[in-house]
């Protein structure tokens, strides 16, 4: 293009030069040429001027115009190409941004956290699917309509909300745990992160919240903490039970001996009866502590709960009183479970007494035994369950009911809703401990003002149930056998020696396990029974048993303990063939139990 413009310009000047040369030769030089030019007409003069001046200049201008035109066209082409390139880059960037936004939206919608946004007035502008799943509100119900205040549970202190808004309006990021309420009224605990959304100038455009449901985790932590608490109490209970029961054994034993020497009309009779009664109360408290801490030793058997409930019905009617209408419904089929019958009766009694106390003005008490099948759907709502067959004990009353806050602590030891002095707070804790120690489950539901229902579940077992025999108290019989006694507490040892010798037995005593072995080896006569304390210095009762049982397989044993740390039981279930007498015991209980073991 540049060559074309130069060619046009040069051509004009060449044309002029050729014309002048022609005229020069034709008219004899330039002077003559100009003279000749003046003699021509105006048109001829104009033609000569056009050829000599205007045409070359015009062609020159045309040449440069062509050059500029092509230059402009080239520049425009370059600009268009640059613009097209920039536009292509912008489109590619826009596409990448769109793809990123799509991925981000999909990530937010697939997130396991509830994510929602509000405008600066607090009105919800966006909620992700997890929000609708967690809280039960559809997007159309909340977006553009309501504020997050619909989630307020009423379980957070008002000052907490004030601190929250003060901090977030100061453009701070807030993190913490809060309790919210779902559409159906359920409470959820969430780990919350909230922060303001700012524009380029730092002005608040709205707010963003990200919440993770931690209800299950918090419930698990609560159960774990409760389990650890019960474990600690159990360890403590085991520690104090041994020493405390030794003290009670001596006090109860000597009190009984004194009462045996007194007549009912004696001035001291009533005093010692009161001492005995308080000792029994103290012993009962220790047993309750061991029960709710799951440290009591069980003797489970296959029993039909229908039979147990029928056998205790009259007793239950007496303890609940005439003002309460008691109705009992048993399952037509056998309700066989593997439990300790004595402990199951304790569960029945404690729950019945709890129902009685909830109906001071009278009411109705319903006790039911049902065979039930637990399916997968039920297990989904109660994770502690496993699918299978269970026997359900349901106890319902029409009493005052229990509020939700109290229900959360209802099985905790020493928690009570009764007035001062009217409850120890151990009754339901004992029930919970017994049920859990048997591998069962217990649930409570209540409506304040309408009543309460406790449901206890034990795993159903196959096989024939053992018949529950009611032991009638009989007077102990004396004996003449030789007894090897190993007891480290001097007061208890002297008491047992006195009781047994007064009952006709011959007693060989030792203060610990090693001494008991020496007495056994040095005695040349026949020893019929070894009465061994489980916890003794140097050597415990179980170690003595292991050695003596090998030397004399037919020797009978009776273990004595205020609290057994193991040995004669596995997971606090008494081993078959082991005989145990728990402290504190009375002289009558001691001689009767001893006679039973000797006569087997």
Secondary structure, DSSP 8 states (H G I E B T S, - for coil): -HHHHHHHHHHHHHHHHHHHHHHHHHHTSHHHHHHHHHTS-HHHHHHHHIIIIIHHHHHHHHHHHHHHHHHHHHHHHHHHHHHHHHHHHHHHHHHHHHHHHHHHHHHHHH-SSEEEEEETT-BEEEE-HHHHHHH---HHHHTTT-BGGGGB-S-S-HHHHHHHHHHHHTT--EEEEEEEE-TTS-EEEEEEEEEEEE-TTS-EEEEEEEEEE-HHHHHHHHHHHHHHHHHHHHHHHHHHHHHHHHHHHHHHHHHHHHHHHS-TTSTTHHHHHHHHHHHHHHHHHHHHHHHHTT-S-B--EEEEHHHHHHHHHHHHHHHH-TTEEEEEE--SS--EEEE-HHHHHHHHHHHHHHHHHT-TT-EEEEEEEEEEEE-HHHHHH-TT--SEEEEEEEEEE-SS---HHHHTTTTSTT---S-TTS--S-HHHHHHHHHHHTT-EEEEEEETTTEEEEEEEEEB--S------------------EEEEE-S-HHHHHHHHHHHHHTT-EEEEESSHHHHHHHHHH--S---EEEEESS-SSS-HHHHHHHHHHH-TT-EEEEEESS--SSSEETTEE-TT--EEESS--HHHHHHHHHHHHH-
